[in-house]
């Protein structure tokens, strides 16, 4: 399937092995962010908030176990 990145507007071919493939297949209208833009968003969010994605995932997992 071909999807356009929400941020950089480039087109990408999304194959079955791609991490977002299943989500995009189920919800055809889902927005897509390429790996480069996604990485840039994560870095900007980390710089702004001081939080790292792995810290949030650990806290989220801990909350779910309660």
C-alpha positions as CSV (number, residue, x, y, z in Angstrom):
1,X,0.0,0.0,0.0
2,X,1.1,3.6,-0.6
3,X,0.8,6.2,2.1
4,X,1.8,9.8,2.3
5,X,3.6,11.0,5.4
6,X,1.5,13.5,7.4
7,X,4.5,15.7,8.0
8,X,6.9,15.6,5.1
9,X,4.2,14.7,2.5
10,X,6.5,12.1,0.8
11,X,4.9,8.9,-0.4
12,X,6.1,5.6,1.0
13,X,5.3,2.0,0.1
14,X,4.2,0.2,3.3
15,X,4.8,-3.5,3.1
16,X,3.5,-6.3,5.4
17,X,6.7,-6.3,7.5
18,X,6.4,-2.6,8.3
19,X,5.6,-1.8,12.0
20,X,2.5,0.4,11.0
21,X,1.2,-2.0,8.3
22,X,-1.5,-3.7,10.4
23,X,-2.8,-0.4,11.9
24,X,-3.0,1.1,8.4
25,X,-4.6,-2.0,6.9
26,X,-7.4,-2.1,9.6
27,X,-8.0,1.7,9.6
28,X,-7.6,2.9,6.0
29,X,-8.0,6.5,7.1
30,X,-5.3,6.3,9.7
31,X,-2.6,9.0,9.4
32,X,0.9,7.8,8.6
33,X,4.2,9.3,9.8
34,X,7.4,8.1,8.2
35,X,10.3,6.8,10.4
36,X,12.4,9.9,9.9
37,X,9.6,12.3,10.9
38,X,8.5,10.0,13.8
39,X,12.1,10.1,15.1
40,X,12.2,13.9,14.8
41,X,8.9,14.2,16.7
42,X,10.2,11.9,19.5
43,X,13.4,13.9,19.8
44,X,11.6,17.2,19.9
45,X,9.1,16.0,22.5
46,X,11.9,14.6,24.6
47,X,13.8,17.9,24.4
48,X,10.7,19.8,25.4
49,X,9.4,17.6,28.2
50,X,12.6,16.0,29.4
51,X,10.9,12.6,29.1
52,X,12.3,9.7,27.0
53,X,9.9,7.3,25.2
54,X,11.3,4.3,27.0
55,X,10.6,6.0,30.4
56,X,6.9,6.6,29.4
57,X,6.6,3.0,28.2
58,X,8.0,1.7,31.5
59,X,5.6,3.9,33.5
60,X,2.7,2.9,31.3
61,X,3.5,-0.8,31.8
62,X,3.8,-0.4,35.5
63,X,0.4,1.4,35.7
64,X,-1.3,-1.4,33.7
65,X,0.1,-4.1,36.1
66,X,-1.6,-2.4,39.1
